[in-house]
């Protein structure tokens, strides 16, 4: 596409004299020398003659030179967007849903090419986004580009109806309007209705462009007792996809590969232990950067551990299929882990509480005052959920762990306090957690335990019968929750336990387990006010969690989508009581829109950058001018070999300089590799790091060990490092980490020379590496080196290392924070080596690896430090020590703190030996 500036004609008139001069300066004919000499005077001719005509090839060269100058001054631009320039009023519509996020930059480049083409043609242009409802205002190119640059993809699929009405108004207000729609190619978002509006708008031209990227998405995930599963959707020809399960810190916990085959929707299953699955915070399609490729998990998605205890005793053992526990296990099994007491246990309640369940279910079990009652009370106060079911024992009990006061005798069909026929369920209130479930009329109750009509009973009632009597009541107690079913857990009192409604009710109670208690002033009936579900962290269009925007609003209880501008996908709530709003609901689909069937032709958007042709044209004009001069000299016979060589050299240098200039310009404008998010975090927050060895078990020990050391540093010192990370010296930037822990694995391959040089540079710039061979028990004095020691020797051959020595007792590293005699880990018999600080060499260029401030750049140990530091979430150590004892573990942790402080603070403690002399000089 060429666009010529207005001064083209004026420049052509100015250039005519130059063209005339170029055509006029032609080579003269050589003089004719006539012999014999007697005719010389008679046949003398002028020294210069004008030829009768200029050679055609020389004329063509000069005309090309003039044309190149004219075109260069006009500023031609080649824009490979496939869009023809037009001066008509143009409206560029850009789909800005999450489907556009993976190719967002290319879409912006394509839209920019269209805007520039209209601006060069002198026409007004406006930009509209599919998520907008405001009327587009046409203006000049810079104004449209400013709006385009401020656009960002949204984390939902906008409904195009509102912008369709504005498009119709634009076409009506501007005659011969031109509409350019950069579409995401999806049928969702009422694409059919939008196309109909475009065709009925009266626009002179409607052009549609689509990207060649086919989006993929994840539906809402399901985490049940069997596996973590999610549906993967596609509209393109992708044969497979990989779904990663990540925890809250962005670490990959598991992954699953799916093969689409011929399907558009397949299910991915990630089979992990329940403890690991409960750590997963979100799922993401590998290589797909969009909100649709992310599925969030909230507190309701965690698999709960449920402990069940029945009060039937020997009767339940004789007929287990009629036991209340049988019905409860069948109802809870699809979404919870069931724990039951082992036969012969004296106190099954306390035995099961020792396994730290999330929910304790008691089927007609009374709790008399004592140790068991106190244990259950603590369980509830600390955040546990207690679900109780009525029965003959509970009907006459009053143990205090009930949400309401009960009457001594229940109501029985045909009894003194009876009804004439079984009662059905009433509809669930809007404030009930069961709201939205169908109150099946097939569920009937023949017997129930009645609640005393105390004040506040209505607020504690979650479900009631058709006559208004409570069927399910609940109350917050401390951080926990107590729920009471006023019927038994078997089919003797009601057919509720054998209905599908029973499963759904237990599922919702299980999802609430672990949520925080409501704030003071809220109802005690558990259901929080809608304001409690305020936006906490929301997804942007690229699938990254961040702070909520100003337009996001709170969601009501039971909100199930769809995601919109008012309720973007993300996490809502506070603390641990948060719920997730997904980008796609479980039943949502994505499908490609048929533009041909709708009567439109969609072209592929080619978002290549514009190429300014002025530079190449000017280079060509310069080369043509030099060539013309050389030709004139050659035809005149004045071109000598030396002159030709000098001209050729000058032309070659000119072309080289031009090429170098173009190369430097391209290098300056070429995109540079942006720092990763982890590098940004490490630059802002100091943190420890370990070298990834390739052995998953060793790497996990390193991570847990450094996490424990980080916690100790936060508790005992003023240094508050961030969470430790694993680094790969071959790929990651090491300069952000002051200390690296490198566990040696003998089976790992040796790093390449380039990586070794990178490690050497890190050590010379002040970094410290702790090499841990972890082989103290297998080392033999005077014997052959262990495989780990040999691996380390091979590595250090490429490192510029100084002499090493066993850590002296008076070394500054032994007193940077604690006063220590040595450094122990899981083993205590290994030695720790540090740099032996020699006198400073005069030749600084030949100086060995030496950290700044006299800090040893290398520490070598064999005592397996990380295993001694590592502990689980409860603070319990993971590995036994040799010879063992809490004292050894404490000294191992103190040694780790000293190593960190030594790395950070240097040798300032060694300067304290001069304090007495300094005080004497100061006269104090």
Residue pairs with C-beta under 8 A, 6 or more apart in sequence:
1 77
1 78
1 79
1 83
1 84
1 85
1 117
2 74
2 76
2 77
2 78
3 74
3 75
3 76
3 77
3 85
3 117
3 120
3 121
4 71
4 74
4 75
4 76
5 73
5 74
5 75
7 73
8 70
8 73
8 74
11 70
11 73
11 74
12 70
15 66
15 69
15 70
18 66
19 62
19 63
19 66
22 62
22 65
22 66
22 628
23 54
23 59
23 62
25 632
26 50
26 51
26 54
26 58
26 632
27 51
27 631
27 632
27 634
27 635
27 636
28 47
28 48
28 49
28 50
28 51
28 636
29 49
29 51
30 637
31 45
31 47
32 43
32 45
34 40
34 43
58 628
58 631
61 624
61 627
61 628
61 631
62 624
62 628
64 620
64 624
65 621
65 624
65 625
65 628
68 617
68 618
68 620
68 621
68 624
69 617
69 618
69 621
71 613
71 617
72 613
72 614
72 617
72 618
72 621
75 612
75 614
76 612
76 613
76 614
76 617
77 116
77 120
77 610
77 611
77 612
77 613
78 610
78 611
78 613
79 113
79 116
79 117
79 610
79 611
80 113
80 606
80 608
80 611
81 110
81 113
81 114
81 117
81 605
81 606
81 607
81 608
82 209
82 603
82 604
82 605
82 606
83 113
83 114
83 117
83 180
83 207
83 209
84 117
85 117
85 118
85 120
85 121
86 117
86 118
86 121
86 123
86 178
86 205
87 118
87 121
87 122
87 123
88 123
88 176
88 177
88 178
88 204
88 205
89 123
89 124
89 125
89 126
89 138
89 170
89 174
89 176
89 177
89 178
90 114
90 118
90 123
90 124
90 125
90 126
90 138
90 177
90 178
90 179
90 180
91 125
91 126
91 127
91 128
91 136
91 138
91 167
91 170
91 171
91 177
91 178
91 179
91 180
92 111
92 114
92 115
92 125
92 126
92 127
92 128
92 144
92 148
92 180
92 182
93 128
93 129
93 130
93 163
93 167
93 179
93 180
93 181
93 182
94 100
94 107
94 111
94 127
94 128
94 129
94 130
94 148
94 151
94 182
95 130
95 158
95 181
95 182
95 183
95 184
95 189
96 129
96 130
96 131
96 151
96 152
96 153
96 154
96 158
96 541
97 130
97 131
97 153
97 154
97 156
97 157
97 158
97 184
97 186
97 189
97 541
98 153
98 154
98 155
98 156
98 157
98 215
98 290
98 291
98 292
98 541
98 543
98 583
99 157
99 184
99 185
99 186
99 215
99 290
99 292
99 590
100 107
100 153
100 184
100 211
100 541
101 153
101 289
101 290
101 291
101 541
101 542
101 543
102 213
102 215
102 288
102 289
102 290
103 211
103 213
104 153
104 541
104 542
106 211
106 605
106 607
107 182
107 211
107 605
107 607
108 148
108 149
108 151
108 607
109 607
109 608
109 609
110 182
110 209
110 605
110 606
110 607
111 127
111 148
111 182
112 145
112 148
113 607
113 610
114 180
115 125
115 127
115 141
115 144
115 145
115 148
116 141
116 145
116 610
118 124
118 125
118 141
119 125
119 140
119 141
119 142
119 144
120 141
124 138
124 139
124 140
124 174
125 138
125 139
125 140
125 141
125 144
126 136
126 137
126 138
126 139
126 144
126 170
127 136
127 144
127 147
127 148
127 151
128 136
128 163
128 166
128 167
128 170
129 151
129 158
129 163
130 158
130 160
130 163
130 189
131 154
131 158
131 163
131 565
132 162
132 163
132 166
133 162
133 163
133 166
134 166
135 166
135 169
135 170
136 166
136 170
138 170
138 174
152 540
152 541
153 290
153 540
153 541
153 542
154 541
154 565
154 568
155 291
155 538
155 539
155 540
155 541
155 543
155 563
155 568
155 569
155 570
155 583
156 291
156 562
156 563
156 564
156 565
156 568
156 569
156 583
157 186
157 188
157 189
158 189
158 565
159 189
159 190
160 189
160 190
160 191
160 193
160 194
161 190
161 193
161 194
163 194
164 193
164 194
164 197
164 198
165 197
167 179
167 197
167 198
167 201
167 203
168 197
168 200
168 201
168 202
170 177
170 179
170 201
171 177
171 179
171 201
171 202
171 203
172 201
172 202
175 204
176 204
177 201
177 202
177 203
177 204
178 203
178 204
178 205
178 207
179 198
179 201
179 203
179 205
179 206
179 207
180 207
180 209
181 198
181 206
181 207
181 208
181 209
182 209
182 210
182 605
183 191
183 208
183 209
183 210
183 593
183 595
183 602
184 210
184 211
184 215
185 210
185 211
185 214
185 235
185 592
185 593
185 602
186 215
186 235
186 590
186 591
186 592
186 593
187 591
187 592
187 593
187 594
188 589
188 590
188 591
191 593
192 593
192 598
195 595
195 598
195 599
195 600
196 598
198 206
198 600
199 206
199 599
199 600
206 600
207 603
208 595
208 600
208 601
208 602
208 603
209 602
209 603
209 604
209 605
210 595
210 602
210 603
210 604
210 605
211 604
211 605
212 604
213 236
214 234
214 235
214 236
214 237
214 238
214 592
215 235
215 236
215 288
215 290
215 292
215 293
215 590
216 232
216 233
216 234
216 235
216 236
216 238
216 241
216 285
216 288
216 292
216 293
217 232
217 233
217 234
217 285
217 290
217 292
217 293
217 583
217 584
217 590
218 230
218 231
218 232
218 233
218 243
218 283
218 284
218 285
218 292
218 293
218 294
218 295
218 583
218 584
219 230
219 231
219 233
219 295
219 582
219 584
219 585
219 586
219 587
219 588
220 230
220 295
220 582
220 584
220 585
220 586
221 228
221 229
221 230
221 283
221 295
221 297
221 301
222 228
222 229
222 230
222 301
222 586
223 229
223 277
223 278
223 280
223 297
223 301
223 302
223 303
224 303
224 334
224 335
225 274
225 303
225 333
225 334
225 335
225 336
225 337
226 271
227 269
227 270
227 271
227 272
227 277
228 245
228 254
228 269
228 270
228 271
228 272
228 277
228 280
228 283
229 267
229 268
229 269
229 270
230 243
230 267
230 268
230 283
230 295
231 265
231 266
231 267
231 268
231 586
232 241
232 243
232 258
232 260
232 265
232 266
232 267
232 268
232 285
233 264
233 265
233 584
233 589
233 590
234 241
234 260
234 264
234 265
234 590
235 264
235 590
235 591
235 592
238 260
239 259
239 260
240 257
240 258
240 259
240 260
241 257
241 258
241 260
241 268
241 285
241 286
241 288
242 255
242 256
242 257
242 258
242 285
242 286
242 287
243 255
243 256
243 257
243 258
243 268
243 270
243 283
243 284
243 285
243 286
244 252
244 254
244 255
244 283
244 284
244 285
244 286
245 252
245 253
245 254
245 255
245 256
245 270
245 272
245 277
245 280
245 283
246 252
246 253
246 280
246 281
246 282
246 283
246 284
247 253
247 279
247 280
247 281
248 279
248 281
249 723
253 272
253 276
253 277
253 279
253 280
254 270
254 271
254 272
254 276
254 277
254 280
255 270
255 286
256 268
256 269
256 270
257 268
258 266
258 267
258 268
259 266
260 266
264 591
265 589
270 277
270 280
270 283
272 280
274 303
274 305
274 337
277 303
278 302
278 303
280 297
281 296
281 297
282 294
282 295
282 296
282 297
282 545
283 294
283 295
283 297
284 293
284 294
284 295
284 543
285 293
288 543
289 542
289 543
290 541
290 542
290 543
291 539
291 540
291 541
291 542
291 543
291 569
291 583
292 543
292 583
292 584
292 590
293 543
294 539
294 543
294 569
294 583
295 582
295 583
295 584
296 539
296 569
296 570
296 571
296 580
296 581
296 582
297 580
298 571
298 578
298 579
298 580
299 511
299 514
299 515
299 576
299 577
299 578
299 579
300 511
300 512
300 579
300 580
301 580
302 514
303 335
303 336
303 337
304 335
304 336
304 337
304 357
304 358
304 359
304 510
304 513
304 514
305 336
305 337
305 339
305 355
305 356
305 357
305 358
305 359
306 332
306 336
306 337
306 338
306 339
306 357
306 358
306 359
306 360
306 361
306 510
307 339
307 340
307 352
307 353
307 355
307 357
307 359
307 360
307 361
308 325
308 328
308 329
308 332
308 338
308 339
308 340
308 361
308 363
309 325
309 340
309 341
309 348
309 349
309 352
309 360
309 361
309 362
309 363
309 365
310 316
310 323
310 324
310 325
310 363
310 364
310 365
310 489
311 362
311 363
311 364
311 365
311 366
311 391
311 393
312 323
312 324
312 325
312 363
312 364
315 323
316 322
316 323
316 324
316 325
320 326
322 490
323 490
324 363
324 364
324 389
324 391
324 488
324 489
324 490
324 497
325 340
325 363
325 489
326 490
327 489
327 490
327 491
327 497
327 498
327 502
328 361
328 363
328 489
328 497
328 506
329 338
329 340
331 497
331 502
331 503
331 506
332 338
332 361
332 506
332 510
334 503
335 507
335 510
336 359
336 510
339 352
339 355
339 357
340 352
341 348
341 351
341 352
342 351
345 351
347 371
347 372
349 360
349 365
349 367
349 372
349 375
349 376
350 371
350 372
350 375
352 360
353 360
353 375
353 376
353 379
357 384
358 384
358 385
358 510
358 513
358 514
359 384
359 385
359 386
359 387
359 509
359 510
359 513
360 376
360 379
360 384
360 385
360 386
360 387
361 387
361 388
361 389
362 386
362 387
362 388
362 389
363 389
363 391
363 488
363 489
363 490
364 389
364 390
364 391
364 392
364 393
364 394
364 488
364 489
365 388
365 393
365 394
366 393
366 394
366 397
366 399
367 373
367 376
367 397
367 399
367 401
368 399
369 399
373 399
373 400
373 401
376 386
376 401
377 401
379 386
379 480
380 386
380 401
380 477
380 478
380 480
380 481
380 482
381 477
381 478
381 479
381 480
382 478
382 479
382 480
383 478
383 479
383 480
383 514
384 480
384 481
384 513
385 480
385 481
385 482
385 483
385 509
385 510
385 512
385 513
385 514
386 401
386 480
386 481
386 482
386 483
387 483
387 484
387 485
387 506
387 509
388 394
388 401
388 402
388 482
388 483
388 484
388 485
389 484
389 485
389 487
389 488
389 489
390 410
390 448
390 449
390 484
390 485
390 486
390 487
390 488
390 493
391 488
391 489
394 406
394 449
395 406
395 408
395 409
395 410
395 449
396 408
396 409
398 405
398 406
401 477
401 482
402 482
402 484
403 460
403 473
403 474
403 475
403 482
403 483
403 484
404 451
404 452
404 454
404 457
404 460
404 470
404 473
404 475
404 484
405 451
405 452
405 454
406 449
406 450
406 451
406 452
407 449
407 450
407 451
407 452
409 417
410 417
410 447
410 448
410 449
410 450
411 417
411 418
411 419
411 447
411 448
411 449
411 450
411 469
412 418
412 446
412 447
413 419
413 421
413 422
413 446
413 447
417 450
419 467
422 444
422 445
422 446
423 444
423 445
423 465
423 466
423 467
423 469
424 439
424 441
424 443
424 444
424 445
424 465
424 466
425 439
425 440
425 441
425 443
425 463
425 464
425 465
425 466
425 471
425 501
426 439
426 463
426 464
426 465
426 466
426 468
427 439
428 434
428 435
428 436
428 437
428 439
428 462
428 463
429 435
429 461
431 523
431 525
431 527
431 557
432 461
432 462
432 463
432 525
432 527
433 462
433 508
433 509
433 512
433 526
433 527
433 557
434 462
434 463
434 472
434 504
434 505
434 508
435 557
435 558
436 558
437 501
437 504
437 505
437 508
438 501
439 501
440 499
440 500
440 501
442 495
442 499
443 494
443 495
443 496
443 499
443 501
444 494
444 495
445 465
445 471
445 487
445 493
445 494
445 496
446 493
446 494
447 487
447 488
447 492
447 493
447 494
448 465
448 469
448 471
448 486
448 487
448 493
448 494
449 486
449 487
450 469
450 486
451 457
451 469
451 470
451 473
451 486
456 524
457 470
457 473
459 523
459 524
459 525
460 470
460 473
460 474
460 475
460 524
460 525
461 470
461 472
461 473
461 525
462 472
462 473
462 474
462 483
462 525
462 526
463 470
463 471
463 472
463 505
464 470
464 471
465 471
469 486
470 486
471 485
471 486
471 487
472 483
472 484
472 485
472 486
472 505
473 483
473 484
473 486
474 481
474 482
474 483
474 484
474 525
474 526
475 481
475 482
475 524
475 525
475 526
476 482
476 517
476 518
476 524
476 526
478 517
479 516
479 517
480 517
481 512
481 513
481 515
481 526
483 509
485 496
487 493
487 494
487 496
488 494
488 497
489 497
490 497
491 497
491 498
496 502
512 526
514 576
515 576
515 577
516 574
516 575
516 576
516 577
518 524
518 526
518 528
518 529
518 532
519 532
522 528
522 529
522 532
527 557
528 557
528 577
530 554
530 555
530 556
530 557
531 554
532 573
532 574
532 577
533 554
533 555
533 556
533 557
533 559
533 572
533 573
533 579
534 554
534 572
534 573
534 574
535 548
535 552
535 553
535 554
535 568
535 570
535 572
536 548
536 570
536 571
536 572
536 573
536 574
536 578
537 545
537 546
537 547
537 548
537 570
537 571
538 545
538 546
538 547
538 548
538 549
538 552
538 568
538 569
538 570
538 571
539 545
539 546
539 568
539 569
539 570
539 583
540 546
545 570
545 571
548 568
548 570
549 568
551 565
551 566
552 566
552 567
552 568
552 570
553 566
553 567
554 572
555 567
555 572
555 579
555 581
559 567
559 579
559 581
560 585
561 567
561 581
561 582
561 585
562 585
562 588
563 569
563 581
563 582
563 583
567 581
568 581
569 580
569 581
569 582
569 583
570 580
570 581
571 578
571 579
571 580
571 581
572 578
572 579
572 580
572 581
573 579
584 590
595 601
595 602
596 602
615 662
619 655
619 658
622 654
623 651
623 655
626 647
626 650
626 651
626 654
629 647
630 639
630 644
630 647
633 639
633 643
675 683
675 733
678 725
678 732
679 732
679 733
679 736
681 687
681 722
682 722
682 725
682 736
682 737
683 736
685 721
685 722
686 719
686 721
686 722
686 738
687 710
687 721
687 722
687 723
687 724
687 725
687 737
688 706
688 709
688 710
688 721
688 724
688 737
688 739
688 741
688 900
689 706
689 724
689 725
689 726
689 727
689 734
689 737
689 739
689 740
689 741
690 699
690 702
690 703
690 706
690 724
690 725
690 726
690 727
690 740
690 741
690 742
690 743
690 866
691 702
691 726
691 727
691 728
691 729
691 740
691 741
691 742
691 743
692 699
692 726
692 727
692 728
693 699
693 702
693 743
693 744
693 745
693 748
694 745
694 748
695 745
695 747
695 748
698 743
698 745
699 726
701 743
701 866
701 867
701 870
701 878
701 879
702 726
702 741
702 743
702 866
703 724
703 726
704 866
704 869
704 870
704 871
704 872
704 878
705 741
705 865
705 866
705 867
705 868
705 869
705 870
706 724
706 741
706 866
706 869
707 723
707 724
707 870
708 869
708 870
708 871
708 893
709 724
709 869
709 893
709 896
709 897
709 900
710 721
710 722
710 723
710 724
712 869
712 893
712 896
712 897
713 719
713 720
713 721
713 897
713 900
714 720
714 721
716 897
717 817
717 897
717 901
719 900
719 901
719 904
721 900
725 737
727 734
727 737
727 740
729 751
729 755
729 758
729 759
729 762
730 751
730 752
730 754
730 755
730 758
734 740
734 758
734 759
734 762
734 767
735 762
735 765
735 767
737 767
738 766
738 767
738 768
738 903
738 904
739 767
739 768
739 769
739 770
739 899
739 900
739 903
740 762
740 767
740 768
740 769
740 770
741 770
741 772
741 865
741 866
742 769
742 770
742 771
742 772
743 772
743 774
743 866
744 771
744 772
744 773
744 774
744 775
744 788
744 789
744 791
744 792
745 788
745 791
746 786
746 787
746 788
746 790
746 791
748 791
750 791
750 794
750 795
751 759
751 795
753 798
756 795
756 798
756 799
757 798
759 769
759 799
760 798
760 799
760 800
760 849
762 769
763 769
763 799
763 849
763 851
763 857
763 858
764 800
764 849
764 850
764 851
764 857
766 851
766 852
766 855
766 857
767 851
767 857
768 851
768 855
768 856
768 857
768 858
768 859
768 902
768 903
769 857
769 858
769 859
770 859
770 860
770 861
770 865
770 899
771 792
771 858
771 859
771 860
771 861
772 825
772 861
772 862
772 863
772 864
772 865
772 866
773 786
773 788
773 789
773 792
773 860
773 861
773 862
774 788
774 826
774 862
774 863
774 864
774 867
775 786
775 787
775 788
775 789
775 830
775 862
776 827
776 828
776 829
776 830
776 862
776 863
776 864
777 827
777 829
777 882
778 786
779 786
779 789
779 830
779 862
785 793
788 862
789 862
792 860
799 849
799 858
800 848
800 849
801 848
801 849
801 858
802 835
802 836
802 837
802 838
802 848
802 849
802 850
803 835
803 836
803 838
804 833
804 834
804 835
804 836
804 858
804 860
805 833
805 834
805 835
805 836
806 831
806 832
806 833
807 813
807 814
807 822
807 823
807 831
807 832
807 833
807 834
809 821
809 822
811 834
812 902
812 907
812 909
812 910
813 834
813 856
813 859
813 898
813 899
813 902
814 820
814 821
814 822
814 898
815 898
815 909
816 898
816 901
816 902
816 905
816 909
817 894
817 897
817 898
817 901
818 894
818 895
818 897
818 898
820 891
820 894
820 895
820 898
822 832
822 895
823 832
823 861
823 863
823 865
823 892
823 895
823 898
823 899
824 863
824 868
824 888
824 891
824 892
824 895
825 861
825 863
825 864
825 865
825 866
825 867
825 868
825 869
825 892
825 895
826 863
826 864
826 865
826 867
826 868
826 879
826 880
826 881
826 882
826 892
827 862
827 863
827 864
827 881
827 882
828 863
828 881
828 882
828 883
828 888
829 863
830 861
830 862
830 863
831 861
831 862
832 859
832 860
832 861
832 863
833 858
833 859
833 860
833 861
834 856
834 858
834 859
834 860
835 849
835 850
835 856
835 857
835 858
837 854
837 856
840 847
841 847
849 857
849 858
850 857
851 857
852 906
853 906
853 907
854 906
854 907
854 910
855 902
855 903
855 906
855 907
859 899
863 892
865 892
865 895
865 896
867 878
867 879
868 879
868 881
868 888
868 889
868 892
868 893
869 892
869 893
869 896
870 877
870 878
870 879
871 877
871 878
872 878
877 889
881 888
881 889
881 892
